[in-house]
Amino acid sequence: LGVVGEQENRGLLYLALVSAKSQTPISVLVKGRSSSGKSFLVSNALKLIPPRGYYELSSMSSKALVYTDLDFSHRHLVLYEEDGLQAADVLYLIRSLLSEGQISYLTVEKNGSGKLVSREITRPGPTGLITTMTKGLTKEDNETRTFSLYMDDSKEHTLRVVAALAEREALGTRSEVDTRPWHALYEALPQAEVIVPFAPHITRQLESKDLPEDLTRLRRDFVRYLTLVKVITRLHHARRETQGGCLVATLEDYALAYHLAARPMARSVHTISPQALALA
């Protein structure tokens, strides 16, 4: 699809989008400087997901999420700029959707006789969020609910991107990529629960001396990480054993999740961007 490099980011973003089929969709903040390819990465990842799996927006009014007829269940909201989340009402509703799994909104309306009556509007999830931003950090409430993916803005990578663009121009128009097999894969994923038998062992590998004192976000990060393992297990369900009707995750699934998520999660835990780390 033309994305150069960004192996960790594109792998994690795809798995996050696939996680919409689970009960705990993974939300992602794609961070990077202007022109670093954030929107390009997201838009191409979305091509591998059926349209039912997401809903794209550039912005919204403060109560749009309440009054829309859109079904939020098991899909991602995609906002291409974090500015679309700046309104306090929008931010609060999205946080409710991510954390509580639904929006419950009490309003007052006039009935047929003109009398004011209360009405509760419910928009069920579960729902994930994908958004892009140029800031290294955003509000803590948003950070702890998401994976943060940082685009590679190094000089070396910029030269790789420019070389790829030049090669594409030299070859002329490329044929369209057939994404139907990816859509079919998405639809074929089982809804079965996944057991992670080695989950307790993962926690025993956490070395407290290497972690910051303020570590409450790990309570969310750990669940998010296990969801990542489970998504990988579902993608490989044809080669996984079952136990009591549940798929059983393997160390291979853990290894892939670790390969993709170790660095992004370490940055999140220590609340530091690659730029800040380089400066330090």
C-alpha positions in Angstrom: 0.0 0.0 0.0 3.1 2.3 -0.1 3.9 2.6 3.6 7.6 2.7 4.1 9.1 1.2 7.3 7.1 1.8 10.5 6.9 -2.0 11.1 6.0 -1.6 14.8 3.5 1.1 14.2 1.7 -0.5 11.3 1.5 -3.8 13.0 0.1 -2.4 16.2 -2.3 -0.2 14.4 -3.7 -3.1 12.4 -4.0 -5.3 15.5 -5.7 -2.4 17.3 -8.3 -2.1 14.5 -8.9 -5.9 14.6 -9.4 -5.7 18.3 -12.7 -3.9 17.7 -14.2 -7.4 17.3 -13.3 -8.1 21.0 -14.9 -6.7 24.2 -11.9 -4.4 24.9 -11.0 -2.6 21.7 -7.5 -1.0 21.8 -7.3 2.8 21.2 -4.3 4.4 19.6 -2.8 7.9 19.5 -0.6 8.2 16.4 2.0 10.9 17.2 4.5 12.7 15.0 5.6 15.9 13.5 3.8 17.5 10.6 4.4 15.6 7.3 5.7 12.5 9.2 3.0 10.3 7.6 0.5 9.9 10.5 -2.6 10.2 8.4 -1.1 8.2 5.5 -0.4 5.3 8.0 -3.9 5.4 9.4 -5.7 5.7 6.1 -3.8 2.7 4.6 -4.4 0.6 7.7 -8.1 1.3 7.3 -8.0 -0.2 3.8 -7.4 -3.6 5.4 -10.5 -3.3 7.5 -14.1 -3.6 6.2 -16.0 -0.3 6.4 -18.2 -1.7 9.2 -15.2 -1.8 11.4 -14.7 2.0 11.7 -16.2 5.4 11.3 -14.0 8.3 10.1 -14.6 11.9 11.2 -12.6 15.1 10.9 -14.6 16.9 13.7 -18.0 16.8 15.4 -20.4 18.9 17.3 -20.5 18.6 21.1 -23.5 16.3 21.3 -23.2 14.5 18.0 -22.2 11.2 19.6 -25.4 11.3 21.7 -27.9 12.1 19.0 -26.5 10.2 16.0 -28.1 7.0 14.8 -24.6 5.5 14.2 -23.9 2.1 15.8 -20.7 2.4 17.8 -20.7 -1.3 18.8 -17.4 -3.1 17.9 -15.9 -0.4 15.8 -13.4 2.4 16.0 -13.9 6.1 15.8 -11.2 7.6 13.6 -10.3 11.3 14.0 -7.4 12.5 11.9 -6.5 15.4 14.2 -6.7 15.6 18.0 -8.2 19.1 17.6 -11.5 17.3 17.0 -11.4 16.2 20.7 -10.8 19.6 22.2 -14.4 20.4 23.1 -15.0 19.3 26.7 -18.3 17.7 26.0 -16.9 15.6 23.1 -13.9 14.5 25.2 -16.1 13.5 28.1 -18.5 11.5 25.9 -15.6 9.7 24.2 -13.9 8.9 27.5 -17.2 7.4 28.7 -17.5 5.3 25.5 -14.0 4.0 25.9 -14.0 3.4 29.7 -17.7 2.5 30.4 -18.3 0.7 27.1 -21.3 3.0 26.3 -22.7 6.5 26.5 -25.6 7.1 28.8 -27.0 10.7 28.4 -29.9 12.2 30.2 -31.7 15.0 28.5 -34.9 17.0 28.6 -37.3 17.2 25.6 -40.8 18.3 24.9 -43.5 15.6 24.5 -46.4 15.8 22.1 -48.4 18.1 24.5 -45.4 20.5 24.9 -44.5 19.3 28.4 -40.9 18.9 29.3 -40.0 15.3 30.1 -36.6 13.6 30.7 -35.2 10.9 28.3 -32.2 8.8 28.7 -30.2 8.1 25.5 -27.9 5.1 25.4 -25.2 4.4 22.8 -23.7 1.0 23.4 -20.1 0.0 22.6 -17.5 -1.4 23.0 -15.7 1.2 20.9 -12.1 2.2 20.2 -10.5 5.5 19.2 -7.8 6.2 16.6 -6.5 9.8 16.4 -3.4 11.6 15.2 -1.6 14.4 16.9 1.6 16.5 16.7 2.1 16.8 20.4 4.4 14.3 22.3 1.9 14.1 25.2 -1.7 15.0 25.7 -4.1 14.9 28.6 -3.3 12.2 31.1 -6.9 10.8 30.9 -6.3 10.2 27.2 -2.8 8.9 27.5 -3.8 6.1 30.0 -6.6 4.9 27.8 -4.5 4.4 24.7 -1.3 3.1 23.0 0.9 5.9 21.8 2.6 5.3 18.5 5.4 7.6 17.5 6.3 8.1 13.8 9.9 7.7 12.7 10.9 11.3 11.9 14.6 10.6 11.6 16.7 11.9 8.7 17.5 8.4 7.6 13.8 7.4 7.4 12.9 10.6 5.5 15.5 9.7 2.9 14.0 6.2 2.7 10.6 7.7 2.1 11.9 10.1 -0.6 13.7 7.2 -2.3 10.5 5.1 -2.3 8.5 8.0 -3.8 11.1 8.5 -6.5 11.1 4.8 -7.4 7.3 4.8 -7.6 7.4 7.7 -10.0 10.0 6.0 -12.1 7.8 2.8 -12.4 4.6 4.7 -13.3 1.1 4.0 -12.0 0.9 1.0 -9.6 -1.9 -1.5 -9.8 -4.5 -1.4 -7.0 -4.0 -3.7 -4.1 -6.8 -6.2 -3.6 -7.8 -5.9 0.0 -10.7 -8.3 -0.2 -8.7 -11.2 1.4 -8.0 -8.9 4.4 -11.7 -8.0 4.7 -12.6 -11.7 4.5 -10.0 -12.5 7.3 -11.6 -9.8 9.5 -15.1 -11.2 9.0 -13.8 -14.8 9.6 -12.3 -14.1 13.0 -14.0 -16.1 15.8 -15.7 -14.5 18.7 -14.4 -17.2 21.1 -12.8 -16.2 24.4 -9.0 -16.5 24.7 -7.2 -18.0 27.6 -3.7 -16.6 28.3 -2.2 -19.4 30.6 1.1 -17.6 31.1 -0.4 -14.2 32.1 0.7 -14.6 35.8 4.2 -15.3 34.6 4.3 -12.0 32.7 3.6 -10.1 35.9 6.5 -11.8 37.7 8.9 -10.4 35.0 8.1 -6.8 36.0 11.1 -5.4 37.9 9.9 -2.7 40.3 13.4 -1.1 40.4 13.1 -0.3 36.6 9.7 1.2 36.8 8.6 4.7 37.9 6.9 5.3 41.2 3.7 6.6 39.6 2.6 3.4 37.8 -1.2 3.4 38.1 -1.5 3.4 34.3 0.0 -0.1 34.2 -3.4 -1.3 35.5 -4.9 -0.3 32.1 -1.7 -1.1 30.0 -1.6 -4.7 31.2 -5.2 -5.3 30.1 -4.4 -3.7 26.8 -1.3 -5.8 26.3 -3.3 -9.0 27.0 -5.9 -7.9 24.5 -3.1 -7.6 22.0 -2.0 -11.2 22.7 -5.6 -12.4 22.4 -6.1 -10.6 19.0 -3.0 -12.4 17.7 -4.4 -15.7 18.9 -7.6 -15.1 17.1 -5.8 -14.2 13.9 -4.1 -17.6 14.2 -7.1 -19.5 15.5 -6.9 -22.3 12.9 -3.6 -23.3 14.5 -4.5 -22.9 18.2 -5.8 -25.4 20.7 -9.1 -24.9 22.5 -9.9 -25.5 26.1 -13.5 -25.5 27.2 -14.6 -23.7 24.1 -11.9 -21.1 24.5 -8.8 -20.5 22.3 -5.5 -20.9 24.1 -2.8 -18.3 23.5 0.7 -19.6 22.9 4.2 -18.2 23.6 4.4 -17.4 19.8 1.5 -15.0 20.2 3.2 -13.4 23.2 6.5 -13.1 21.3 4.8 -11.2 18.4 2.9 -8.9 20.9 6.2 -8.2 22.7 8.1 -7.6 19.4 5.5 -4.9 18.4 4.6 -3.4 21.7 7.7 -3.5 24.0 9.1 -0.1 23.0 5.8 1.8 22.6 4.7 0.6 26.1 8.0 1.4 27.7 7.7 5.0 26.4 4.2 5.2 27.7 5.1 3.9 31.2 7.9 6.4 31.5 5.8 9.2 29.9 8.6 10.2 27.5 8.6 10.7 23.7 11.5 9.6 21.4 12.5 13.3 21.0 12.6 13.9 24.7 14.6 10.7 25.2 17.1 11.7 22.5 17.5 15.1 24.1 18.1 13.5 27.5 
